[in-house]
Amino acid sequence: MTLILFIVRKLGGAAAAMLTVSFLVYLALEVNVEDVAVKVLGQFSTDAQRAAWLTANGYDDPFFIRYGRWLWSFVTGNWGDSTYYRAPVIDLVPDRLAASGILAGGALLVMVPVGLLAGILAGMRPGSLIDRAVSLLSIVTTSIPDFASAVFLSAVFVFWLNWLPGASTMLSGFSLSEMVLPVLVLAFYSTGYLARVTRASMVEVMGTHYIRTARLKGASPARIVWRHALRNALITPVTVIMLQLPWLLSGVIVVEVFYAYKGFGTLLYDAALNSDIRLVEACAMVSVLVVVATQILSDIAYGWLNPRVSLLEATMGNK
Amino acid sequence: MKDLKTNSGKPLHSSVKDLVEQVRSGAIDRRSFLRASAWLGVSVASASAFAGMKGEAFAQTETPADGGKLRFACQIQELTDPMLSSWIEASNLYRNCLEFLTYVDADNITHPYLAKSWTPSEDLKVWDFELDERAKWSNGDAFTPEDVIFNIERWIAPDSQSSNKTAFSAVEKVEKTGDHSVRITLSRGVSSLPEQLYSYTCPMVHRNFVKDGGNWPANPIGTGPFALASFEVGRQAVFNKRADYWGTPAHLDEIHYIDMGTDVTTHLAALASGQIDVIYRASIAEYDLMKSLPNIQVLKANPAHTLVMRMQVDAKPFDDIRVRKAIQLAADNKQMLDVAYRGEGVIGANVHVSPTQPDYFPLEPVARDVDKAKALLAEAGYKDGLDIELTLGNTQGKWEQDTAQVLQQNLAEAGIRLKLNVLPASQYWPVWDKVPFGLTYWAHRPLGSMTLDLAYRSGGAWNESHFASKEFDAALDKAMAVVDPAKRSEAMKEVEQILQDNAVIVQAYWPSRFCATSMKVRNYKLHPADYFRMDGIWLAQA
């Protein structure tokens, strides 16, 4: 019951967020009617053609009526046609979203085990050699932006060693070797970040009284970590992982464009570059949806890991 | 003389005699002779034998191998009506299926294609084209004079938005003169008409193109050696060899054009790792990387392509010729070449005709004179300097912006504060002809007069500077009617001089052009206009 209430409330918040974003997106892209006609019909269209198109598509109506109509079409699944791809927008988005999902999944598969393990190992014995090595490495990886690590990894693995393919178009089906570099670049930054957060959290937990008690009781280090420390130490890292999800899906434009990976990021990039209004609108809305959905999931996971956080309180406000 | 033959079997045009005398006396080189005589319908084989070239340009040392799949990295852009395309990359896709009346090779020599011969009248105003009776559309229809008439009339129709409208503005009439023959009547003599028919916006589409929806990828009927199998904007386009092609069959079985985005480094990475075989273009920024890669061949050429920083002569403050002249005088063309393109090219003289074009007249470049520029600005009322904005889109790469930044420094010395408005490439094309001061990339044209005709003739669809001068138009008409290469270059002197005197453009340099292929790609030549015909390409067997 609590969970349902929580979800209902969160969904309400998500709907409000999406409504706000939809209005801003529509305002930014469609307030200038003349521009819309040029973008849809192309630069070679004549003024008469543009005027006719605007009238035929209801652009003579006031802005709010157009916005309402657009919103309704969007909600009912009529996302319009892409002017650049010459295809219905709704046909383009799912495939690309799935492709980015695969990339993000790959990155998570590397980032979560490696980041957590490195963080836990480092946090178990602060000041040890492992701790120093992990801290140094994670500072290095989090300091290098993805566009730089993409160039660096390509230089090493493609141009120098010739081990991996340089582009990840996946045009002839799924290819594991094409996945390696984009996944590595994405994981490069996030893994270091996750390791640092986990380490800090672990150090904090390892210093608590109940861990000291367990130690005095004579429990083995493995048992201490596994049974007592881990669950509490994981609360912050899980939040970090959940926060990475929307970034992995919509913030990977740089990596996707660099490796010519045909995912959601390149779709949004091409749409923006080619002033493909309907597609930009849809991509923006989908991005917001991904962000709010992962936030809800993150809250649920947080509640599960830390029973002291009551979903009911989170739902009704902590008063 | 008697060894020279026309493709049509008709007598030689009287100008051929002059050409023969000139090549004998050394006034023109053998290639110029070949080019000019080909315009007049002389067979290239007979002309090259006559000039003692023995077809060297076409000699092959390796036996072509059939079969295989070639992968070509280039942008897959939106494409609907070929005559309206403004991207040469897009034209290379339909070039596999759609053919042209003539074919201009990488050496700028015109050959028969869908038209097997042509015969100009003495005054070069009436041109009789004989079509190849074997030519067939992929839907089984024969290629007929009706197809030619449909295409040319559509290019020049009053409501046509095609750049062909300007390029073929001299066309008065296109008529059928036989089952396989067409006559094109011009209002003024144009000697290079056959060459112009290979412009990338001039492929022959089926006579029912408009009736069938006017969308080529949706209904990809063509006469060419390949058939379009799939076309996905932003992803890939696939072409398969046609077994029922009317002409000489292609070597390759399949061509896959793959969109790898705009970053050439990615294209090179894909080439280095064997994912693709050809990259469409690389710029100076990638030159060193390209040269360092093993197992790829780097191709380099000097086509007549360039950056033009043009000022709209009817927009403030450029409507004052003193301002335009001051900008030209303050610009350091050599520095732009040296800094922005590392000296890999040739300095321009602000006339938009390249030394590699046969009709080029070597005009004195505008000498840099900052003091004079300042004086002119003061005279024009800008004693305290001038604020202007240059719009550009890096459509060919970052070197466009690098060039503009050098200009910015140059102009600052004369008190001109130049602001750069850098747009994404795709957002530059919608405004390229609208901004008062813009930096536009102009692709190669075989002749300087062709570029000038498109870009500077009064009222032309692609006249982005809005330059309008009756003297210029008349001088250009005169030059375009001359067949004789030496005389044509002489006639271009006046054309170039008018353009330079009017200070319409800063055209700093002619950059070299680079691209690369894997070692197994054979017979791939860097066409100066980037027109890549793929039926002669093959892959060496491993």
Interface residues (C-beta under 8 A of the other chain):
Chain A: V38 Q43 F44 S45 T46 T83 Y84 Y85 R86 V151 S154 V158 F159 N162 L164 P165 G166 A167 T169 L171 V257 F258 Y259 A260 K262 T266 D270 L273 N274 S275
Chain B: A73 E78 T80 L84 D159 Q161 E232 V233 G234 R235 Q236 H256 I258 D259 M260 G261 D263 T265 T266 H267 L268 A269 A270 L271 A272 S273 G274 Q275 I276 L289 L293 P424 A425 S426 Q427 W429 P430
